[in-house]
């Protein structure tokens, strides 16, 4: 069955990005978890978003941390997002 899903678009590759989760507001930023499945585990990933001078900025982060469930990976993505904000602030958008 998985072959048919992949053939007709029902399945993504092993590193396909899953839909963004609900935003968590933190210090004027929105953190949206977006873990993805890889090798039977979920990788920590997400987006940090903020409107600056009327322009919506977005920064995607991916970490090597693996989790047994999507919820655990999403929860950890919020923690990592907060850490990135605390360490770098608006500088995360400099390379975008």
N, C-alpha and C positions, 0 to 999 in steps of 0.2 A: 504494500500500500504506500509506503514512503516514496518508492520510485515514482508512482503516479502523481503524488503530491508535488514532487520536484519537477516532474515533466510538465505539469499544468500550472505551476506557479504556487502551489500550496505550501511548499517548504522552502526555506532559505538556505544559504550556505551555512557552514559551521560558524562563521563570524558575522552573520546577519544581525544588524541592529534592530532591536525590538522597539516597539513604540515607547515614547517618553512617558514616564510616570507623572503623577501629580506633583506640582511644584511645592517646595518648602521654601518659605521666605526667610532670608537670613541677612541682616545688615544691609537691606536695600537690594539684595540680589535674589533671584529665584534659582533654586537648585532642582533640576529635574532628573531623577534617576533614569537610566536607559541601559540596564544590564542586558547582556546577550549570552546566548547559549553557545558553549564550545566544549566539545568532548564530554558531554554529560554533566557539566558544571556550568555555573553562571559567572561571567566576568563582571567585575566592578567597572561601571561606566556611567557617564551622565553628562548633563549640560549645565553650565552656569550662565544665566541670562541677566541682563540689566539694560535699562534704557539710559543712554548717556546723550545729552544734548538732543533729545528727540529721536535718536537712532537706537534701534534694538540691537544689542550686541549679544553674541552667543559664543561660548567657549566649550568645546567638547573635550572631556577627559576620559582616559581609559587607564586602568591599573591592572596589574597582573594578578591581583587577588582573585581567588576562585571560591565559590560558595555552592552548597548543595541545593539551595532554592533561590528562585528569582527574588522573593521577598527579602531574604537575607542579603543578597547582593545589592538590592535597591536601598535597604537601610544603611548599608556600609557606604554606598555612593553618596548619600546625604552627609555622612560623617566626613568623607574625603573632600566633598565639595566645600564644607565649612572650613576645613583645614587649608585648602587652596585659597579661599577668600581671605582667611586670616593672614596667610603668609605673603600673598601677592596682590590682593586687592584688584584695582582696575588694570594693573599691568598685564593681567592675563589676556586682555583684549588688544594689546600692542601689536602682536604678530598677526592678528586677523585682518 
